[in-house]
Amino acid sequence: MHVSFIPYGERSCVEKLLRSMEAQKFLMPMTKGKEKKAAWIPGQIRELPFGVKEYVFCKEGLDNVLRTLNAEDIPKGTHGISFKKLVYPFLRKFLKLKSIPEYEKKGDIFLWDRAFVSLIVLGIREDGEVVGVYVDDKGWKHEAL
């Protein structure tokens, strides 16, 4: 699962937020026939064009990530053209993102330091599934991060 966003604020605070996001671990379930196991996977930050960042994590953490980022869909107005109504939908289309899904607004959040940082969440991208070929996941089906 990928969440694309634009962070802005004091540079050192933005970098601290990104580091704390990368330090977050997620439990990724894997199956092999009727067997089940899981592996701890760290979150990853990727750089995209136009200053957009992409956070890659396991789909089981989607609600917590969206709650922590305080994700809201891009507003759609009827009068005039504003930056949010013109540029953000273009970025979403250019980056092949889906809109932000409905998620449970109440619940746990991650302890990422968001002081002096604002975020514009653009959308999500879902991953398919893959059967592992490496030593630790050989033959196990899991999300293709």
C-alpha positions in Angstrom: 0.0 0.0 0.0 1.3 3.5 -0.8 0.1 6.9 0.4 1.3 9.9 -1.5 1.6 13.2 0.2 3.3 16.6 0.2 4.9 17.6 3.4 5.7 21.3 4.2 7.1 23.1 7.2 10.4 23.6 8.8 12.9 21.4 7.0 14.4 19.8 10.0 11.0 19.0 11.4 9.9 17.5 8.0 13.0 15.3 8.0 12.3 14.2 11.6 8.8 13.2 10.6 10.1 11.2 7.6 12.6 9.4 9.7 10.0 8.5 12.3 7.7 7.2 9.5 10.6 5.0 8.2 11.2 3.6 11.7 7.6 2.3 12.0 7.3 -1.4 11.6 4.3 -3.3 10.2 3.4 -7.0 10.5 2.9 -8.4 7.0 0.9 -11.6 6.8 2.1 -14.4 4.5 0.3 -17.6 3.4 1.5 -20.8 1.9 -1.5 -23.1 1.3 -3.2 -23.3 4.7 -0.1 -22.2 6.6 0.2 -18.7 7.9 3.0 -16.6 9.2 4.0 -13.0 9.3 7.1 -10.8 9.0 7.9 -7.4 10.4 8.4 -4.9 7.6 9.6 -1.3 8.0 7.8 1.6 6.4 9.6 3.2 3.5 9.6 6.8 2.1 10.1 7.2 -1.7 10.6 10.5 -3.5 8.3 11.3 -6.4 8.2 14.2 -8.8 7.1 17.7 -7.7 8.1 17.3 -4.1 5.6 14.5 -3.5 6.6 11.8 -1.0 5.2 8.2 -1.0 5.0 6.1 2.1 5.0 2.4 1.5 3.6 0.1 4.2 1.5 -3.1 4.6 -2.2 -2.7 3.8 -3.2 -3.8 7.3 -2.0 -0.5 8.6 -4.0 1.7 6.2 -6.5 3.0 8.8 -3.8 3.9 11.3 -1.6 5.6 8.6 -4.5 7.7 7.3 -5.6 8.6 10.8 -2.1 9.6 11.8 -1.7 11.7 8.6 -5.2 13.2 9.2 -6.0 12.4 5.5 -8.9 14.2 4.0 -10.0 14.0 0.4 -9.2 17.0 -1.9 -12.2 19.4 -1.7 -14.4 19.7 -4.7 -15.9 23.2 -5.1 -18.4 24.5 -7.6 -17.3 28.2 -7.9 -14.1 29.3 -9.4 -10.8 27.4 -9.8 -8.5 27.2 -6.8 -5.0 25.6 -6.5 -6.4 22.6 -4.7 -9.1 22.0 -7.3 -6.8 22.3 -10.2 -3.3 21.1 -9.2 -4.0 18.3 -6.8 -6.3 16.4 -9.1 -3.7 16.8 -11.8 -1.0 15.4 -9.5 -3.3 12.5 -8.5 -3.9 11.6 -12.2 -0.3 12.1 -13.2 0.9 9.9 -10.4 -1.9 7.3 -11.0 -3.3 7.6 -7.5 -6.7 6.6 -6.2 -8.7 8.9 -4.0 -8.5 8.5 -0.2 -10.8 5.7 0.9 -13.2 5.9 3.8 -11.5 5.0 7.0 -12.3 4.8 10.7 -11.6 8.3 12.0 -11.4 7.2 15.7 -8.8 4.9 17.0 -5.1 4.5 17.5 -2.5 6.7 15.7 1.3 6.3 15.3 3.6 8.5 17.5 5.2 10.3 14.6 6.5 13.8 15.5 4.4 16.1 13.3 5.3 19.3 15.1 5.7 22.3 12.7 4.8 20.0 9.7 1.6 20.1 7.6 0.7 17.4 5.1 -1.4 17.4 2.0 -2.4 13.7 1.3 -3.0 13.3 -2.4 -4.1 9.6 -2.6 -3.2 6.0 -2.4 -1.9 3.2 -4.6 -2.6 -0.4 -3.9 -0.1 -3.3 -4.4 -0.9 -6.7 -5.8 0.2 -10.0 -4.3 3.4 -12.0 -5.1 4.9 -15.4 -4.2 8.3 -14.9 -2.7 11.4 -16.2 -4.3 14.1 -15.3 -1.7 15.3 -17.5 1.2 13.1 -16.1 3.9 9.8 -15.9 1.9 10.3 -18.6 -0.8 6.9 -19.9 -1.8 5.0 -17.7 0.6 2.3 -15.4 -0.9 2.3 -11.8 0.4 1.7 -8.2 -0.6 4.1 -7.0 -3.3 5.7 -4.1 -1.6 
